[in-house]
Amino acid sequence: MSNYVPMLIDTGANITILSKQIFDDWNPSCKPEIEPVKMNMLTATGEKSPFHGKVKLNIQIGRCSYEHEFLLAEIKDNGILGMDFLTKNKCDLMLGKGYMMLYKERIPCFSNYGDTQNTCCRVSLNNNVIIPPESEMMVSGKTIDGIPMNLSGIVEPDKNFIEKTGILIAKAAVNLNNGLIPMRLINVSEKPYKLYENTVIANFEVIDKIEIPSRNVRTSKTQKVLESVDQLPELLKNLYDESSKELSNEQQVKLRDLLIKHNNVFSKTSQDIGNTSIVEHTIDTGDAKPIKLRPYRIPLSKKLDAEEEIRKMAEIGIIEPSSSAWCAPIVMVTKKDGSIRFCCDFRKNYT
C-alpha cells in the first residue's frame, strides 16, 4: 500500500522530516520500525523540539524511487525535503519556472503562498468514468494545487498514470473554464476500464501564447507515431526503437500500444525482478559425491562490495540462508568499465 504525501522543499533544512501525525495515520502493515534518536529540532524561532525517532522509507517522486531516512517530528507540514535529500540526489530547483530537475526528470512544484501564481498544476478526473474497450472518450478534468481558474496552457499525460493503467491521454492546448479541462482518453485494451473521481491523470502548464497553425498544415503519419512514442515509459523507449526499425507506421503504433498495455511486466530496476512459487526447481544429483569448496580469500577492497551484494540479493529474495553439503566460492570480478560483478565459481561442478 502506498501513501500520497505532498511535501515542502526547504533549502534551509539540513535534514528531511516527516510529520509524526502523518506517520501515525498510516496502516500499521506498511509502517517501518521507528529507530530512537537523541536529537532536537531547532525551529525558526529558536525553540527546541525533540524528534520522535527516525525511519527509512521508499519514496517515489516522478518515475523514480528513492530510499531515504526521515526524522519524525511534530510539524505543521506533511513533510519537509531537506538539503540531505536534495544534494544526495543532485536536485536542481527552477524556482522561477515552478519545477525541479531530478535525475533529468522534470518534477512540477506547487506553491502554497497566496502572492505567488503557480505556473503548473496537476489535473484530476471530475467524476467517475468507464472507458469502453478499444475506444476513446472525452472527459472533464479539474485542476488542483490552487492555480487560477481562467488561463491558457498545455495539458500533458501523467506518466505514472499511463504506466499504471495503460490508458492514453492526448496532449492538447486548452483554455481553463472555471478550473475545468476537456480531455481525450483512449483505452487500447480489449476490456473496459473504470477510473475514479479525483484520480490524478495529467499535468497542466500555463503558457503565454497559443499559436494556431494554418489550416493547410497537415500532420504526417510519421509525426503522429513520433508524438505517440512520447507516452512510452522511459525504460521501454530503447526497446521500441530497436524493435520498430523495419516496421510500417501502422505496425509501430500497434507495437507502442502493446508495450504500454503490458509495461508492468518489464523490470524497472534490479530490485523488482520478481519471483514465483508456482514451480519449484530441483537438481537431481543422484549418487554424486557433494562438492564443497573453501571460500576464496576476497581482497579487502572488494569485501564491502561482496557483503552489500549479498545483503541486496537476500532482501529481494534472490538468495536465502542455506546449510548444504554442496558449496561453491564467490568471486568478485572487475569488468572493463571498472564495475564489480558478484559471481560464483561453479567450474568444479561442471567437470
C-alpha angles and dihedrals in degrees: 000000000000130000125213110223122174108214137198117240106220119180088185092063117086094198139040116250135191124200111255089217092055090049092049091052093059123101108271091230092066099042120101121220116277115240116210120243133188099217138114129214115233110212127209089260092056096253121139122229124178122240116237094219138284135273136190112231136181108227130184121215113177110323097335133079125215135190111220141161117248127194115216118228144151101264135152094232123071089240144331126231104211135194092271090068096036096052095039091056097038094242118185116202116212096193097172092052098043101240143083131224115231116179091335092310119120111228117192115229125203126211122220095194117109095218093056122077115217116231095198138026144169124267123216133184115274093213144355115290137182114209112206118231117278090004142113126222138190111233136175120248128189130211121240133186095064105284119162114271103237115047139121121240151125124283117207130181120261106244094213090055092051093047092050100043108019088226112139125218125202117236109233146168107239144174117228113236107198089325095310124123128195109226135184116221125188127202108199094177127096093242133068115256125211120211124190133225115270093022107146106237108157149009127242123208124189117235128190098224138013113210113205112209124225116281089240092065112101128192111232123225089247091056091050090053092049092050092049091051088064088071092060115107109258095245092058098049095085091048089050093048093051094044099046101053095102097034129105120241091260092050091048091055091050091049091049092050090049093051093048092047093052100030091122092070091066119088112240097191139003087264099066105048091122131205140223137222095196091096125029117204120221133178117216105218093177112194094333116139111250116253112220117175128188117250115265118242108259119211113250090240090062100036095088090048090053093049091048092050091050090050093050094048091048092050094055094041101252092123136018136189112281140179110208142152087230118077135165125187123241123240126201105214121197111219127212092262091056096253120129124236124203110227139168122224104229096159093114090056092057097054 
